[in-house]
C-alpha cells in the first residue's frame, strides 16, 4: 500500500456510560479484528454456499476464489480510504471525496436501501433453517421468515439494542459452528462428488458469482473503525489482513464441505444444517436452526439500528430524527419485506433473486467508492481500485433486474436535498459500530 496522510487522532464521542474524551478507550488490534470479522460474517454465510452449488456445482469454488481475490482488492481500497479520509461520512463521504456531493448522497441511500432490503433476506435464511429443523417445506420457511421479520421490527420499535459483547459472542458462535460442521462432516466427504466439475458450464460459474458478493459486504467498516483505533494508519492494515484471512478460510471451508459432503444435495437452502446432520445426526439441524434464528434476530436488529441512524443523517432537517428515523426504517422494511416474502412464497421470486436485490444495492455502493478511490488515492491502492471498479460493475450488471432498483435509488438520492449542516452519515457508522457491527455485512 502507498503511504497516505495519517488520519486525525480519534476521540470517542461522549455519550452516557462511555469514557470521557479525557480518558479515551481505544480498540486493540485483536478487538478491532473481531468487530471487522463480525461486519463481514453474517447469516448470509448460512445460505450462499448452497445457492452457489446449485448454480455451478463443484465449480462454484472457482466463483468463491475469484470473489475472494476481488474482496482482497476492495479491502485494500477501503483500508487506504480509511487511513486517508478517516470516518468522514463512511461510504457517502468516500464517494463524495472523489465524485462529488450528489454521488455521495446516492451511495448513502443505496447503502441504506441495501440494509433495509437485506433484512427480509436474513429473516428468510433464519426461517429456512427453522423449517428444516422440523422437516417442513418451503411455505413454512416463508411463514417462519415473516414471523422473524415481525419480531425484529417489534424489537426495533421497542428500541432494544444488541450490545457489542453480545454481537461478538454471536459471531464467535457462528465461527465455531461453521468449523464444527466442516470438520465434523469431513468423514462423509466423497471424491465422486467433485465430478462433473462443470455441470452447467462456465455460464453456471458466472451465474453463481453475483449473489456470492452478498457475503463480502462489510469492508466499508474501515470508516467506523478509524474512530476507535489509537493508530489507524498502522492498526487498520493489520485488522484488514486478519479479517480477510479468517473470513476467506471460513468461506472456502464451508463452500468446499458443501460440495464434498453433500454432493447432489449441495444446492439446498440450508447447507449448514445438512452438514451438521452429516456430522452429528438428527440433532444437527436443530442446533443449526437455533443458531440461525438467534443470529438472525440479533444481526437484523443491529443492521436496522444502524440504518435508522443513517436515515437521520441523510434526510434534511426535520424530516426524520430520533424516534421518527427508527419508525421510518421499520415502515420501509415492512413495506419492502412483506411483498418480497409474498413473491417468494408464490414462486414469482426465487431465493437467489431475493438475495440479488440487496446485493445490487451494495454493489452500487462499492462501484461509487472504488470509482472515487481511483481519483483520491495513489500507488497500489489506486491500482486496486482501478482493477476492482470494472469487476464490481460486471457483477452489478450480472444481478439482472435488481440493477434497475439500484439505479432508481441512486437517481432519486442524487436529487434529494442535502443533509442539514452538522450532520454526516458517519454518525450512522459510529452508531452501528457501537452496536458491535456496522450496518452491513448481512
KOLNU-252551 format. One line per field, with one value per residue (C-alpha): chain; residue in three letters; residue number from 1; x, y, z. Coordinates in nm, 4 decimals, always signed. Example, Ala and Ser with C-alpha at 12.3 -4.5 7.8 and 13.67 -1.06 7.14 Angstrom:
BEGIN
chaine = c(A	A);
residu = c(ALA	SER);
num = c(1	2);
east = c(+1.2300	+1.3670);
north = c(-0.4500	-0.1060);
up = c(+0.7800	+0.7140);
//
This chain:
BEGIN
chaine = c(A	A	A	A	A	A	A	A	A	A	A	A	A	A	A	A	A	A	A	A	A	A	A	A	A	A	A	A	A	A	A	A	A	A	A	A	A	A	A	A	A	A	A	A	A	A	A	A	A	A	A	A	A	A	A	A	A	A	A	A	A	A	A	A	A	A	A	A	A	A	A	A	A	A	A	A	A	A	A	A	A	A	A	A	A	A	A	A	A	A	A	A	A	A	A	A	A	A	A	A	A	A	A	A	A	A	A	A	A	A	A	A	A	A	A	A	A	A	A	A	A	A	A	A	A	A	A	A	A	A	A	A	A	A	A	A	A	A	A	A	A	A	A	A	A	A	A	A	A	A	A	A	A	A	A	A	A	A	A	A	A	A	A	A	A	A	A	A	A	A	A	A	A	A	A	A	A	A	A	A	A	A	A	A	A	A	A	A	A	A	A	A	A	A	A	A	A	A	A	A	A	A	A	A	A	A	A	A	A	A	A	A	A	A	A	A	A	A	A	A	A	A	A	A	A	A	A	A	A	A	A	A	A	A	A	A	A	A	A	A	A	A	A	A	A	A	A	A	A	A	A	A	A	A	A	A	A	A	A	A	A	A	A	A	A	A	A	A	A	A	A	A	A	A	A	A	A	A	A	A	A	A	A	A	A	A	A	A	A	A	A	A	A	A	A	A	A	A	A	A	A	A	A	A	A	A	A	A	A	A	A	A	A	A	A	A	A	A	A	A	A	A	A	A	A	A	A	A	A	A	A	A	A	A	A	A	A	A	A	A	A	A	A	A	A	A	A	A	A	A	A	A	A	A	A	A	A	A	A	A	A	A	A	A	A	A	A	A	A	A	A	A	A	A	A	A	A	A	A	A	A	A	A	A	A	A	A	A	A	A	A	A	A	A	A	A	A	A	A	A	A	A	A	A	A	A	A	A	A	A	A	A	A	A	A	A	A	A	A	A	A	A	A	A	A	A	A	A	A	A	A	A	A	A	A	A	A	A	A	A	A	A);
residu = c(UNK	UNK	UNK	UNK	UNK	UNK	UNK	UNK	UNK	UNK	UNK	UNK	UNK	UNK	UNK	UNK	UNK	UNK	UNK	UNK	UNK	UNK	UNK	UNK	UNK	UNK	UNK	UNK	UNK	UNK	UNK	UNK	UNK	UNK	UNK	UNK	UNK	UNK	UNK	UNK	UNK	UNK	UNK	UNK	UNK	UNK	UNK	UNK	UNK	UNK	UNK	UNK	UNK	UNK	UNK	UNK	UNK	UNK	UNK	UNK	UNK	UNK	UNK	UNK	UNK	UNK	UNK	UNK	UNK	UNK	UNK	UNK	UNK	UNK	UNK	UNK	UNK	UNK	UNK	UNK	UNK	UNK	UNK	UNK	UNK	UNK	UNK	UNK	UNK	UNK	UNK	UNK	UNK	UNK	UNK	UNK	UNK	UNK	UNK	UNK	UNK	UNK	UNK	UNK	UNK	UNK	UNK	UNK	UNK	UNK	UNK	UNK	UNK	UNK	UNK	UNK	UNK	UNK	UNK	UNK	UNK	UNK	UNK	UNK	UNK	UNK	UNK	UNK	UNK	UNK	UNK	UNK	UNK	UNK	UNK	UNK	UNK	UNK	UNK	UNK	UNK	UNK	UNK	UNK	UNK	UNK	UNK	UNK	UNK	UNK	UNK	UNK	UNK	UNK	UNK	UNK	UNK	UNK	UNK	UNK	UNK	UNK	UNK	UNK	UNK	UNK	UNK	UNK	UNK	UNK	UNK	UNK	UNK	UNK	UNK	UNK	UNK	UNK	UNK	UNK	UNK	UNK	UNK	UNK	UNK	UNK	UNK	UNK	UNK	UNK	UNK	UNK	UNK	UNK	UNK	UNK	UNK	UNK	UNK	UNK	UNK	UNK	UNK	UNK	UNK	UNK	UNK	UNK	UNK	UNK	UNK	UNK	UNK	UNK	UNK	UNK	UNK	UNK	UNK	UNK	UNK	UNK	UNK	UNK	UNK	UNK	UNK	UNK	UNK	UNK	UNK	UNK	UNK	UNK	UNK	UNK	UNK	UNK	UNK	UNK	UNK	UNK	UNK	UNK	UNK	UNK	UNK	UNK	UNK	UNK	UNK	UNK	UNK	UNK	UNK	UNK	UNK	UNK	UNK	UNK	UNK	UNK	UNK	UNK	UNK	UNK	UNK	UNK	UNK	UNK	UNK	UNK	UNK	UNK	UNK	UNK	UNK	UNK	UNK	UNK	UNK	UNK	UNK	UNK	UNK	UNK	UNK	UNK	UNK	UNK	UNK	UNK	UNK	UNK	UNK	UNK	UNK	UNK	UNK	UNK	UNK	UNK	UNK	UNK	UNK	UNK	UNK	UNK	UNK	UNK	UNK	UNK	UNK	UNK	UNK	UNK	UNK	UNK	UNK	UNK	UNK	UNK	UNK	UNK	UNK	UNK	UNK	UNK	UNK	UNK	UNK	UNK	UNK	UNK	UNK	UNK	UNK	UNK	UNK	UNK	UNK	UNK	UNK	UNK	UNK	UNK	UNK	UNK	UNK	UNK	UNK	UNK	UNK	UNK	UNK	UNK	UNK	UNK	UNK	UNK	UNK	UNK	UNK	UNK	UNK	UNK	UNK	UNK	UNK	UNK	UNK	UNK	UNK	UNK	UNK	UNK	UNK	UNK	UNK	UNK	UNK	UNK	UNK	UNK	UNK	UNK	UNK	UNK	UNK	UNK	UNK	UNK	UNK	UNK	UNK	UNK	UNK	UNK	UNK	UNK	UNK	UNK	UNK	UNK	UNK	UNK	UNK	UNK	UNK	UNK	UNK	UNK	UNK	UNK	UNK	UNK	UNK	UNK	UNK	UNK	UNK	UNK	UNK	UNK	UNK	UNK	UNK	UNK	UNK	UNK	UNK	UNK	UNK	UNK	UNK	UNK	UNK	UNK	UNK	UNK	UNK	UNK);
num = c(1	2	3	4	5	6	7	8	9	10	11	12	13	14	15	16	17	18	19	20	21	22	23	24	25	26	27	28	29	30	31	32	33	34	35	36	37	38	39	40	41	42	43	44	45	46	47	48	49	50	51	52	53	54	55	56	57	58	59	60	61	62	63	64	65	66	67	68	69	70	71	72	73	74	75	76	77	78	79	80	81	82	83	84	85	86	87	88	89	90	91	92	93	94	95	96	97	98	99	100	101	102	103	104	105	106	107	108	109	110	111	112	113	114	115	116	117	118	119	120	121	122	123	124	125	126	127	128	129	130	131	132	133	134	135	136	137	138	139	140	141	142	143	144	145	146	147	148	149	150	151	152	153	154	155	156	157	158	159	160	161	162	163	164	165	166	167	168	169	170	171	172	173	174	175	176	177	178	179	180	181	182	183	184	185	186	187	188	189	190	191	192	193	194	195	196	197	198	199	200	201	202	203	204	205	206	207	208	209	210	211	212	213	214	215	216	217	218	219	220	221	222	223	224	225	226	227	228	229	230	231	232	233	234	235	236	237	238	239	240	241	242	243	244	245	246	247	248	249	250	251	252	253	254	255	256	257	258	259	260	261	262	263	264	265	266	267	268	269	270	271	272	273	274	275	276	277	278	279	280	281	282	283	284	285	286	287	288	289	290	291	292	293	294	295	296	297	298	299	300	301	302	303	304	305	306	307	308	309	310	311	312	313	314	315	316	317	318	319	320	321	322	323	324	325	326	327	328	329	330	331	332	333	334	335	336	337	338	339	340	341	342	343	344	345	346	347	348	349	350	351	352	353	354	355	356	357	358	359	360	361	362	363	364	365	366	367	368	369	370	371	372	373	374	375	376	377	378	379	380	381	382	383	384	385	386	387	388	389	390	391	392	393	394	395	396	397	398	399	400	401	402	403	404	405	406	407	408	409	410	411	412	413	414	415	416	417	418	419	420	421	422	423	424	425	426	427	428	429	430	431	432	433	434	435	436	437	438	439	440	441	442);
east = c(+0.0000	+0.1059	+0.1778	-0.1147	-0.1588	-0.2309	-0.5875	-0.6547	-0.6186	-0.9692	-1.1550	-1.4545	-1.7859	-1.9278	-2.2404	-2.3923	-2.1858	-1.8886	-1.5439	-1.4971	-1.2877	-1.0199	-0.9876	-1.0246	-1.0784	-0.9277	-0.9767	-0.6860	-0.5929	-0.7489	-1.0706	-1.0973	-1.0334	-1.3199	-1.5538	-1.4381	-1.4980	-1.8425	-1.9064	-1.8089	-1.9693	-2.3432	-2.6431	-2.5859	-2.2980	-2.5616	-2.7308	-2.4868	-2.2791	-2.5971	-2.7044	-2.3604	-2.3521	-2.6979	-2.5842	-2.2370	-2.1903	-1.8327	-1.7103	-1.8762	-1.5395	-1.3962	-1.6544	-1.5660	-1.1936	-1.2464	-1.4623	-1.2167	-0.9496	-1.1820	-1.2675	-0.8979	-0.8627	-1.1673	-1.0185	-0.7021	-0.9130	-1.1185	-0.8152	-0.6487	-0.9661	-0.9981	-0.6419	-0.6554	-1.0097	-1.0848	-1.4538	-1.5554	-1.9011	-1.8399	-1.9280	-2.1101	-1.8067	-1.5651	-1.7743	-1.8243	-1.4479	-1.3895	-1.7174	-1.8983	-2.1796	-2.4633	-2.2796	-2.2082	-2.5788	-2.6552	-2.4044	-2.5508	-2.9067	-2.8069	-2.6350	-2.9471	-3.1726	-2.9381	-2.9695	-3.3493	-3.3797	-3.1303	-3.3341	-3.6012	-3.3254	-3.1670	-3.5067	-3.5799	-3.2488	-3.3470	-3.6929	-3.5466	-3.3308	-3.6251	-3.8375	-3.5584	-3.5229	-3.8811	-3.8784	-4.1236	-4.1494	-4.0653	-4.4016	-4.3271	-3.9872	-4.1530	-4.4045	-4.1284	-3.9297	-4.2279	-4.2618	-3.8930	-3.9254	-4.2228	-4.0243	-3.7274	-3.9437	-4.1195	-3.7834	-3.6679	-3.9834	-3.9114	-3.5626	-3.3794	-3.0110	-2.7726	-2.4509	-2.1049	-2.0335	-2.3402	-2.2661	-1.9112	-2.0345	-2.2786	-2.0090	-1.7825	-2.0656	-2.1132	-1.7413	-1.7375	-2.0484	-1.9061	-1.5755	-1.7563	-1.9792	-1.6887	-1.4580	-1.7298	-1.8762	-1.5367	-1.5571	-1.8673	-1.6828	-1.6605	-1.4242	-1.7042	-1.8995	-1.6483	-1.7447	-1.8635	-1.6778	-1.8586	-2.2109	-2.3569	-2.0517	-1.8811	-2.2169	-2.3043	-1.9953	-2.0857	-2.4396	-2.3148	-2.0815	-2.3136	-2.5173	-2.1967	-2.0918	-2.3550	-2.1112	-1.8330	-2.0150	-1.8538	-1.5154	-1.6507	-1.6366	-1.2978	-1.4877	-1.6233	-1.3146	-1.0830	-1.2560	-1.1831	-0.8180	-0.5244	-0.3107	-0.5461	-0.2699	-0.0787	-0.3558	-0.6111	-0.3839	-0.3301	-0.7009	-0.7932	-0.5329	-0.6578	-1.0221	-0.9515	-0.7619	-1.0283	-1.3279	-1.1533	-1.0789	-1.4350	-1.5993	-1.3801	-1.4051	-1.7839	-1.8125	-1.5784	-1.7518	-2.0914	-1.9790	-1.7634	-2.0069	-2.3497	-2.2783	-2.6047	-2.7850	-2.5445	-2.7891	-3.0228	-3.1063	-2.9758	-2.6275	-2.5042	-2.7967	-2.7218	-2.3552	-2.4491	-2.6740	-2.3793	-2.1632	-2.3856	-2.7076	-3.0663	-2.9762	-2.7585	-3.0361	-3.1894	-2.8590	-2.8100	-3.1666	-3.1267	-2.8056	-2.9548	-3.2652	-3.0718	-2.8150	-3.0929	-3.2723	-2.9579	-2.7910	-3.1019	-3.1741	-2.8176	-2.8474	-3.1755	-3.0363	-2.7534	-2.9979	-3.2113	-2.9062	-2.8025	-3.1501	-3.1417	-2.8128	-2.9193	-3.2526	-3.2914	-3.3618	-3.6986	-3.7682	-3.6537	-3.4843	-3.4542	-3.7678	-3.9068	-3.5977	-3.6471	-4.0177	-3.9368	-3.6897	-3.9394	-4.2122	-3.9820	-3.8635	-4.2212	-4.3354	-4.0445	-4.0166	-4.3763	-4.4228	-4.0849	-4.1899	-4.5193	-4.3352	-4.1043	-4.3941	-4.5885	-4.2858	-4.2626	-3.9287	-3.6594	-3.4305	-3.1367	-3.3322	-3.4270	-3.0603	-2.9836	-3.1857	-2.9645	-2.6590	-2.7193	-2.7608	-2.4385	-2.2531	-2.3692	-2.2085	-1.8841	-1.8897	-1.9051	-1.6447	-1.3926	-1.4512	-1.3919	-1.0821	-0.9268	-0.9381	-0.8337	-0.5768	-0.2408	+0.0045	-0.1054	-0.4484	-0.5288	-0.4323	-0.6502	-0.9407	-0.8844	-0.8950	-1.1856	-1.4112	-1.4883	-1.5150	-1.7760	-1.9598	-1.9683	-2.1086	-2.3652	-2.4867	-2.4919	-2.7539	-3.0187	-3.3287	-3.2250	-2.9694	-3.2666	-3.3751	-3.0255	-3.0207	-3.3603	-3.2482	-2.9289	-3.1161	-3.3732	-3.1000	-2.8983	-3.1845	-3.2839	-3.1848	-2.8515	-2.8436	-2.8698	-2.5480	-2.3568	-2.4990	-2.2965	-2.3569	-2.0537	-2.2767	-2.4668	-2.1489	-2.0427	-2.3864	-2.3663	-2.0142	-2.1285	-2.3752	-2.0830	-2.1015	-2.1501	-2.4851	-2.3601	-2.2163	-2.5585);
north = c(+0.0000	+0.3522	+0.5876	+0.8125	+1.1066	+0.9872	+1.0281	+1.2728	+1.1127	+0.9888	+1.0831	+0.8731	+1.0563	+1.1447	+0.9524	+0.8134	+0.5273	+0.5858	+0.7068	+1.0801	+1.2377	+1.2993	+0.9218	+0.7698	+0.3954	+0.2576	-0.0811	-0.3236	-0.4798	-0.8102	-0.6397	-0.4422	-0.7587	-0.9294	-0.6405	-0.6405	-1.0151	-0.9520	-0.6963	-0.9442	-1.2609	-1.2797	-1.5068	-1.4861	-1.7314	-1.9904	-1.9689	-1.8722	-2.1943	-2.3773	-2.1169	-2.1233	-2.5041	-2.5071	-2.2696	-2.4063	-2.7385	-2.8103	-2.5264	-2.2870	-2.2978	-2.1032	-1.8306	-1.8201	-1.7929	-1.5175	-1.3156	-1.3635	-1.2125	-0.9210	-0.8926	-0.8598	-0.5742	-0.3993	-0.4460	-0.2677	+0.0170	+0.0679	+0.0352	+0.3168	+0.5261	+0.4707	+0.5798	+0.8788	+1.0066	+0.8575	+0.8324	+1.1309	+1.0173	+0.6493	+0.5302	+0.8569	+1.0620	+0.8423	+0.8721	+1.2460	+1.2976	+1.1680	+1.2115	+1.4984	+1.5502	+1.4168	+1.0904	+1.0735	+1.1013	+0.8335	+0.5989	+0.6681	+0.5989	+0.2810	+0.1638	+0.2401	+0.0668	-0.2336	-0.2709	-0.2422	-0.4846	-0.7202	-0.7622	-0.9830	-1.1965	-1.2559	-1.3410	-1.5857	-1.7588	-1.7986	-1.9186	-2.1765	-2.3249	-2.3316	-2.5130	-2.7597	-2.8478	-2.9805	-3.1248	-2.8668	-2.7336	-2.4023	-2.2456	-2.2984	-2.1368	-1.8260	-1.8091	-1.8546	-1.5800	-1.3465	-1.4205	-1.3463	-1.0218	-0.9228	-0.9968	-0.7965	-0.4957	-0.5144	-0.5226	-0.2241	-0.0299	-0.1001	+0.0436	-0.2679	-0.2656	-0.5576	-0.4738	-0.5193	-0.8044	-0.9991	-0.9355	-1.0628	-1.3686	-1.4478	-1.4082	-1.6378	-1.8912	-1.8729	-1.9271	-2.2199	-2.3742	-2.3488	-2.5048	-2.7827	-2.8547	-2.8557	-3.0717	-3.2953	-3.3776	-3.4388	-3.8205	-3.8100	-3.6322	-3.8228	-3.7638	-3.8618	-3.5523	-3.3346	-3.4759	-3.3487	-3.0365	-2.8021	-2.9475	-2.6225	-2.4915	-2.1606	-1.9841	-2.1528	-2.0050	-1.6610	-1.7033	-1.8066	-1.5081	-1.2054	-1.3479	-1.4524	-1.0874	-1.0553	-1.2479	-0.9927	-0.6743	-0.5177	-0.3801	-0.0264	-0.0884	+0.0836	+0.4116	+0.3487	+0.1662	+0.4598	+0.6489	+0.3662	+0.2864	+0.4504	+0.4360	+0.3844	+0.4025	+0.1099	-0.0945	-0.0850	-0.2704	-0.5488	-0.5651	-0.5926	-0.8671	-1.0713	-1.0277	-1.1254	-1.4385	-1.5581	-1.4916	-1.6438	-1.9670	-1.9926	-1.9189	-2.1590	-2.4272	-2.4148	-2.3980	-2.6940	-2.9014	-2.8250	-2.9784	-3.2622	-3.3859	-3.3103	-3.3904	-3.3888	-3.2361	-2.9418	-2.6977	-2.6725	-2.3553	-2.4865	-2.6252	-2.5762	-2.7789	-3.0556	-3.0588	-3.0674	-3.3662	-3.5417	-3.4527	-3.5463	-3.6898	-3.5699	-3.3207	-3.1285	-2.9348	-2.8396	-2.6932	-2.5125	-2.3778	-2.2420	-2.0661	-1.9307	-1.7891	-1.6203	-1.4815	-1.3588	-1.1686	-1.0093	-0.9273	-0.7828	-0.5641	-0.4331	-0.3598	-0.1715	+0.0271	+0.1475	+0.2161	+0.4363	+0.6438	+0.6658	+0.7804	+1.0545	+1.1810	+1.1582	+1.3384	+1.7177	+1.8845	+1.7985	+1.5073	+1.2253	+1.2464	+1.0205	+0.8127	+0.9121	+0.7806	+0.4420	+0.4382	+0.5233	+0.2346	-0.0090	+0.1071	+0.0861	-0.2620	-0.3834	-0.2265	-0.3860	-0.7117	-0.8344	-0.8101	-0.9796	-1.2690	-1.2974	-1.3124	-1.5845	-1.7796	-1.7753	-1.8763	-1.5491	-1.4702	-1.7265	-1.7113	-1.6263	-1.3361	-1.2154	-1.2096	-1.0175	-0.7135	-0.6016	-0.7362	-0.4956	-0.2038	-0.2823	-0.3357	+0.0105	+0.1469	-0.0381	+0.0858	+0.4515	+0.4040	+0.2295	+0.4865	+0.7653	+0.5861	+0.5962	+0.9752	+1.0306	+0.7532	+0.6786	+0.3934	+0.0340	+0.1264	+0.3278	+0.0302	-0.1970	+0.0447	+0.0621	-0.3179	-0.3747	-0.0984	-0.2656	-0.6048	-0.4643	-0.3108	-0.6503	-0.8155	-0.5379	-0.5872	-0.9623	-0.9282	-0.8744	-0.6665	-0.5558	-0.3272	-0.1135	-0.0827	+0.0291	+0.2826	+0.4186	+0.4607	+0.6359	+0.8694	+0.9694	+1.0198	+1.2420	+1.4915	+1.4940	+1.7920	+1.7741	+1.6824	+1.9661	+2.1347	+1.9427	+1.6026	+1.3424	+0.9813	+0.8976	+0.9347	+0.6320	+0.4333	+0.5193	+0.4218	+0.0904	+0.0282	+0.0827	-0.1990	-0.4318	-0.4474	-0.1916	-0.1801	-0.4137	-0.7488	-0.9077);
up = c(+0.0000	-0.0620	+0.2204	+0.2986	+0.5241	+0.8781	+0.9932	+1.2768	+1.6143	+1.7012	+2.0133	+2.1139	+2.1224	+2.4597	+2.5495	+2.8709	+3.0014	+2.7748	+2.8713	+2.8678	+2.5949	+2.8539	+2.9064	+2.5599	+2.5284	+2.2086	+2.0480	+2.0394	+1.7063	+1.8220	+1.9324	+1.6103	+1.4088	+1.5903	+1.5069	+1.1465	+1.1163	+1.2633	+0.9900	+0.7192	+0.8541	+0.8935	+0.8366	+0.4594	+0.5073	+0.6052	+0.2638	-0.0099	-0.0385	-0.1326	-0.3884	-0.5494	-0.5633	-0.7209	-0.9966	-1.0689	-0.8887	-0.7747	-0.9983	-0.7528	-0.5745	-0.8695	-0.8146	-0.4440	-0.5233	-0.7810	-0.5440	-0.2600	-0.4844	-0.5634	-0.1955	-0.1177	-0.3656	-0.2183	+0.1284	+0.0137	-0.1249	+0.1899	+0.4140	+0.2173	+0.2216	+0.5943	+0.6705	+0.4341	+0.4952	+0.8372	+0.9240	+0.7112	+0.6099	+0.5567	+0.2070	+0.1384	+0.2393	+0.0467	-0.2691	-0.2254	-0.1887	-0.5397	-0.7269	-0.5564	-0.3063	-0.5246	-0.5844	-0.2122	-0.1302	-0.3900	-0.2230	+0.1206	+0.0067	-0.1777	+0.1381	+0.3432	+0.0914	+0.0894	+0.4663	+0.4539	+0.1610	+0.3224	+0.6413	+0.4731	+0.3186	+0.6571	+0.8107	+0.5285	+0.5995	+0.9640	+0.8613	+0.6237	+0.8991	+1.1403	+0.8818	+0.8017	+1.1693	+1.1783	+0.8267	+0.6877	+0.3310	+0.1671	+0.2523	+0.6189	+0.5717	+0.4256	+0.7098	+0.9674	+0.7960	+0.8166	+1.1876	+1.2390	+1.0444	+1.2612	+1.5767	+1.4522	+1.3675	+1.7053	+1.8823	+1.6772	+1.7705	+2.1358	+2.0886	+2.2085	+2.1195	+2.0873	+2.2669	+2.1247	+2.3649	+2.2551	+1.8896	+1.9235	+2.1153	+1.8340	+1.5698	+1.7711	+1.7903	+1.4130	+1.3519	+1.5925	+1.4367	+1.0844	+1.1917	+1.3756	+1.0752	+0.8282	+1.0398	+1.1813	+0.8411	+0.6776	+0.7076	+0.4843	+0.2006	-0.1275	-0.4196	-0.6588	-0.5529	-0.7404	-1.0800	-1.3139	-1.2101	-1.4528	-1.4743	-1.6073	-1.7920	-1.7360	-1.7543	-1.4253	-1.2618	-1.3951	-1.2641	-0.9193	-0.8745	-0.8251	-0.5313	-0.3550	-0.3345	-0.0619	+0.1602	+0.1080	+0.2070	+0.5116	+0.4073	+0.4414	+0.8177	+0.7999	+0.8244	+1.1736	+1.2978	+1.2345	+1.5175	+1.7609	+1.6879	+1.8633	+1.5470	+1.2484	+0.9883	+1.1415	+1.3046	+1.0246	+0.7843	+1.0348	+1.1138	+0.7467	+0.6904	+0.9867	+0.8879	+0.5285	+0.6308	+0.8750	+0.6501	+0.3481	+0.5324	+0.6644	+0.3299	+0.1356	+0.4034	+0.4124	+0.0327	-0.0160	+0.2514	+0.0978	-0.2320	-0.0971	+0.1666	+0.0219	-0.3424	-0.5435	-0.2444	-0.2200	-0.3780	-0.0810	+0.1096	+0.4451	+0.3736	+0.7292	+0.8664	+0.6154	+0.7159	+1.0831	+1.0130	+0.8499	+1.1500	+1.4475	+1.3090	+1.3544	+1.6265	+1.3817	+1.2036	+1.5401	+1.6580	+1.3276	+1.3389	+1.6904	+1.5980	+1.2738	+1.4452	+1.7256	+1.4831	+1.2541	+1.5300	+1.6727	+1.3423	+1.1781	+1.4787	+1.4598	+1.0880	+1.1307	+1.4245	+1.2033	+0.9193	+1.1462	+1.2387	+0.8741	+0.7695	+1.0312	+0.8822	+0.5188	+0.5357	+0.5621	+0.8942	+1.0421	+0.8103	+1.0332	+1.3674	+1.6677	+1.7071	+1.3668	+1.1929	+1.3563	+1.2700	+0.9090	+0.8831	+1.0362	+0.7979	+0.4941	+0.5907	+0.6326	+0.3060	+0.1192	+0.3124	+0.3135	-0.0675	-0.1188	+0.1045	-0.0821	-0.4143	-0.2824	-0.1335	-0.4606	-0.6636	-0.8576	-0.6941	-0.6140	-0.3147	-0.5430	-0.6933	-0.3465	-0.2474	-0.5679	-0.4533	-0.1596	-0.3409	-0.6312	-0.3894	-0.2035	-0.5310	-0.6394	-0.3215	-0.3917	-0.7502	-0.6440	-0.3711	-0.5967	-0.8713	-0.6206	-0.4895	-0.8369	-0.8105	-0.4485	-0.3900	-0.5471	-0.5684	-0.5029	-0.3565	-0.6680	-0.8857	-0.6709	-0.7169	-1.0929	-1.1182	-0.8815	-1.0174	-1.3557	-1.1828	-0.9437	-1.2398	-1.4140	-1.1013	-1.0634	-1.4192	-1.3574	-1.0849	-1.3545	-1.2979	-0.9409	-1.1066	-1.2131	-0.8498	-0.7520	-1.0349	-0.9287	-0.5660	-0.6761	-0.9105	-0.6501	-0.3890	-0.6210	-0.6466	-0.2777	-0.0599	+0.1173	+0.4904	+0.7408	+0.8468	+1.1081	+1.0172	+0.8460	+0.7581	+0.9663	+1.2703	+1.1494	+1.1074	+1.4614	+1.5921	+1.4130	+1.5352	+1.8950	+1.8374	+1.7717	+1.3923	+1.1183	+0.9420	+0.6761	+0.6276	+0.6087);
//
